[in-house]
Amino acid sequence: MDKILKVIGTLAPALAKSLIPGGPLVSAGIDMLGQALGIVAPDEDKLLAKVKNLTPEDVAAIKKAEFDFKARMKELDIKDEEIHAGDRDSARKRQMALDDWAPGVIAIVVFIGFFGTLAAMIWVDIPETSRQPVNILLGTLGAAVIAIVQYYFGSSSSSAKKNELLAVKRGN
């Protein structure tokens, strides 16, 4: 697969990343590459044989497959974000409908735990044997703080997408 990755990596980097053994998109990448090259039931041997003798038409087909692959991944990313946004929205609606105070209390406890642990790490001499568990606790609480902020104030993914678009527009 290494030889295939080297060739495809220069022509279609995103598609090549999907071909990395053990990755979650290997079968999709192999199918897409096989389809682009006109290979029925593609496998590593068939792809390698074809990659060794690429024609200009094959190169164009691989480039098109790269474009299609990126478009499909973008579509899936958008669908994934819509699912997450809907999930947060339904949780917020549930909280409002039930006048549920539990999420607020949990949020406060997590924030106190996070900043309390952070303060302890700064001002308390933590024994060497306890540092790793405290670091794990801080990381877990930090992830929870991010989720809580996204729940109450919205996700920052739209802001990240805006920054990406601005960078592309500026040519960065």
N, C-alpha and C positions, 0 to 999 in steps of 0.2 A: 504494500500500500504506500510505502515511502516514495517510490518512483512516481506513482500516480499523483501523490500530494505535491511533489516538486513541480511537476508540469502544470497541473491544474492550479496550483497556488500562484503561479505567475499570470495565468490567464483569468482566473476567477477566484480571488482570495476568499470571499465569503463562502462560496460553494466548497472550496477546499477545507475550510474549517469544519464544515459539517461532516467531512469524510474522516476526521481523526478517529482512529479506533477507540471504541469505548464511549464515544460521545453520544448524546441523546438523539442526534439527527443523522446518524450514519446511514440507516436504511433509506431515509428520505433523500439524502444526498446522492447515494448510489443510484437510486431509481431515477432521480432528476438528471444526473449525468448520463446514465444509460439511455434514457429517453432522448436526450439531446444528441447523442451519438448514434442513435438508431440501433441500440443493442437490446435484444429481447432477453428478459431474465438476466440482467447484468450481475456479474460477480467480479471479484478482484482480477481473476485471470483474463476475462473478456475485456475488462476496462484497460488493463495493462497492455494487452495486445493492440487495442485501438489507439491508446495514447502514444504508443511508439511510432505510429504511422498516421499522425494527424494531417488532414488536408486543410486548406484554407476554409472550406465549408464547415469542417468540424470545429475549427477555431471560432468561427462566427456562431455556430450553434452553442458552443460552450459559453461564449460571451452572452448570448441571449438567455441561456439557462441561468447564468449568474444574475442577470437583471431580474428574471422571473423569481429566482430564489430570494433575492433581497426584497422584492415586492411582497412575496408571500410571508416572509418573516415580519415585515412591517405591518402587514394586515393582522397577523397573529398577535403582535405586540399591542396593536390598538384594541383588538378584541379582549386581550388579557386585561388591559387598563380599564376597559368598560366594565368588565366583570368585577374588578376590585372596587371601582367607583360605585357600582350598584350595591355591592356588599356593604360598603361604608354607609351609603345612603339608607339602606334598609335597617341597619343597626341604629342609625340616628333616629329614623322614624319610629322604630320600636321604643326607643328610650323616651321620645316625646309622647307617644301614645299611652304608654304605661306610667308616665311620670316616674321613671325608674331612677333612683339615686345611686344605685350600685356602681355603674360605670364611673361616675364622678368620684366616688369614694376610692375606687380602685386606682383611678388616675392620680389622686392626691397621695395615696400610699406609695405608688410607684415613684412619683417625683420625690417624695421625702426619702425613700430608700436610695434612689439614685444619687441625689445631692448629699445625703448623709454618708453614703459609702465613699463618695468622692472626697468629702471633707475629712473623713477618717483617714483616707489614704494620704492626704496632705499633712494633717496635723498629728496623727497618731503613729507611733512606731509599731508597725505591724511585723510580727515575727516572720522570719524567712519561710517557715513551713506553711504559713497562712496566706502568703502573697498570691499564689496562683489561684486558690479558690476565691479570694477577694476580687482578683482581676476578672475571673469568669463571671462572678456576680455583677460586677460593674458593667461588663459587656452585655449581659442579658438584660439588665435594667436599662441600659442605654438604648437597646433595640426596642424595648417596651415604651420608652419615652418617645421615640420616633413614631411608633404606631399610634400612641395617644395624641400626639400633635397632629398627625394626619387625620385622625378621627375627628378631632374637634375643630381643626382649622383647614382641613383639606390637604390633598396630596400636592407635593411640589413637582410632580411629573410634568404638568403643563408648563411650569416655569423652566424646567430643564429643557423641554422641547423648544421653548422660545429662545433660550440661550443657544441651542444647537443651530436653529434657523438663522439667528443673528450672525453666528460665526461663519456659516456658509455664505451668507450675503456679503460679509466683509472679506471673504476669501481666505479665512484662517484655516 
